Amino acid sequence: MAITYVVLARADFNNDGFEDIFLRLDWNITTAFGKGFDWIIVSKASANQLPTIVSRAENNVRLPEQAR
């Protein structure tokens, strides 16, 4: 599988005081047929915390909460 990413925007989308990153992940299965994209927002809750995915949409369709 090959994955590339594009930074679409950097801003404080959730108003927590930390800059978030809005990404598009393009993926392609190199050994078979299949490709797609995901849109994600990566954020941190504090300066000492690792970044986490706070929002994800797959192929421009919002995923249910339990699928995350």
SETI-708208 format. One record per residue (C-alpha): residue number from 1; residue in one letter; y, x, z. Coordinates in nm, 3 decimals. Example, Ala and Ser with C-alpha at 12.3 -4.5 7.8 and 13.67 -1.06 7.14 Angstrom:
<node i="1" aa="A" Y="-0.450" X="1.230" Z="0.780"/>
<node i="2" aa="S" Y="-0.106" X="1.367" Z="0.714"/>
% end
This chain:
<node i="1" aa="M" Y="0.000" X="0.000" Z="0.000"/>
<node i="2" aa="A" Y="0.345" X="0.128" Z="-0.089"/>
<node i="3" aa="I" Y="0.648" X="0.007" Z="0.110"/>
<node i="4" aa="T" Y="1.011" X="0.075" Z="0.032"/>
<node i="5" aa="Y" Y="1.311" X="-0.049" Z="0.223"/>
<node i="6" aa="V" Y="1.675" X="-0.122" Z="0.146"/>
<node i="7" aa="V" Y="1.946" X="-0.144" Z="0.412"/>
<node i="8" aa="L" Y="2.138" X="-0.459" Z="0.318"/>
<node i="9" aa="A" Y="2.386" X="-0.472" Z="0.607"/>
<node i="10" aa="R" Y="2.470" X="-0.323" Z="0.945"/>
<node i="11" aa="A" Y="2.653" X="-0.540" Z="1.198"/>
<node i="12" aa="D" Y="2.619" X="-0.700" Z="1.540"/>
<node i="13" aa="F" Y="2.447" X="-1.016" Z="1.412"/>
<node i="14" aa="N" Y="2.343" X="-1.148" Z="1.756"/>
<node i="15" aa="N" Y="2.665" X="-1.056" Z="1.946"/>
<node i="16" aa="D" Y="2.490" X="-0.840" Z="2.206"/>
<node i="17" aa="G" Y="2.722" X="-0.541" Z="2.162"/>
<node i="18" aa="F" Y="2.471" X="-0.329" Z="1.967"/>
<node i="19" aa="E" Y="2.465" X="-0.275" Z="1.592"/>
<node i="20" aa="D" Y="2.175" X="-0.447" Z="1.415"/>
<node i="21" aa="I" Y="2.026" X="-0.360" Z="1.076"/>
<node i="22" aa="F" Y="1.937" X="-0.616" Z="0.809"/>
<node i="23" aa="L" Y="1.659" X="-0.476" Z="0.584"/>
<node i="24" aa="R" Y="1.461" X="-0.584" Z="0.280"/>
<node i="25" aa="L" Y="1.107" X="-0.441" Z="0.275"/>
<node i="26" aa="D" Y="0.945" X="-0.438" Z="-0.069"/>
<node i="27" aa="W" Y="0.568" X="-0.390" Z="-0.063"/>
<node i="28" aa="N" Y="0.314" X="-0.335" Z="-0.335"/>
<node i="29" aa="I" Y="-0.064" X="-0.301" Z="-0.302"/>
<node i="30" aa="T" Y="-0.137" X="0.003" Z="-0.516"/>
<node i="31" aa="T" Y="-0.517" X="-0.046" Z="-0.539"/>
<node i="32" aa="A" Y="-0.512" X="-0.417" Z="-0.632"/>
<node i="33" aa="F" Y="-0.283" X="-0.696" Z="-0.745"/>
<node i="34" aa="G" Y="-0.021" X="-0.806" Z="-0.498"/>
<node i="35" aa="K" Y="0.341" X="-0.749" Z="-0.411"/>
<node i="36" aa="G" Y="0.618" X="-0.915" Z="-0.219"/>
<node i="37" aa="F" Y="0.910" X="-0.864" Z="0.013"/>
<node i="38" aa="D" Y="1.015" X="-0.934" Z="0.370"/>
<node i="39" aa="W" Y="1.364" X="-0.960" Z="0.516"/>
<node i="40" aa="I" Y="1.400" X="-0.841" Z="0.874"/>
<node i="41" aa="I" Y="1.673" X="-0.784" Z="1.131"/>
<node i="42" aa="V" Y="1.611" X="-0.494" Z="1.369"/>
<node i="43" aa="S" Y="1.803" X="-0.485" Z="1.699"/>
<node i="44" aa="K" Y="1.816" X="-0.322" Z="2.042"/>
<node i="45" aa="A" Y="1.882" X="-0.506" Z="2.369"/>
<node i="46" aa="S" Y="2.013" X="-0.193" Z="2.543"/>
<node i="47" aa="A" Y="2.093" X="0.169" Z="2.466"/>
<node i="48" aa="N" Y="1.766" X="0.283" Z="2.632"/>
<node i="49" aa="Q" Y="1.536" X="0.033" Z="2.461"/>
<node i="50" aa="L" Y="1.342" X="0.087" Z="2.137"/>
<node i="51" aa="P" Y="1.448" X="-0.129" Z="1.840"/>
<node i="52" aa="T" Y="1.256" X="-0.454" Z="1.784"/>
<node i="53" aa="I" Y="1.236" X="-0.709" Z="1.503"/>
<node i="54" aa="V" Y="1.444" X="-1.010" Z="1.607"/>
<node i="55" aa="S" Y="1.419" X="-1.208" Z="1.283"/>
<node i="56" aa="R" Y="1.178" X="-1.201" Z="0.991"/>
<node i="57" aa="A" Y="1.149" X="-1.399" Z="0.669"/>
<node i="58" aa="E" Y="0.863" X="-1.341" Z="0.426"/>
<node i="59" aa="N" Y="0.936" X="-1.388" Z="0.056"/>
<node i="60" aa="N" Y="1.248" X="-1.579" Z="0.157"/>
<node i="61" aa="V" Y="1.051" X="-1.835" Z="0.364"/>
<node i="62" aa="R" Y="1.114" X="-1.852" Z="0.739"/>
<node i="63" aa="L" Y="0.794" X="-1.788" Z="0.939"/>
<node i="64" aa="P" Y="0.697" X="-2.011" Z="1.235"/>
<node i="65" aa="E" Y="0.753" X="-1.860" Z="1.580"/>
<node i="66" aa="Q" Y="0.379" X="-1.821" Z="1.651"/>
<node i="67" aa="A" Y="0.328" X="-1.616" Z="1.330"/>
<node i="68" aa="R" Y="0.559" X="-1.336" Z="1.443"/>
% end
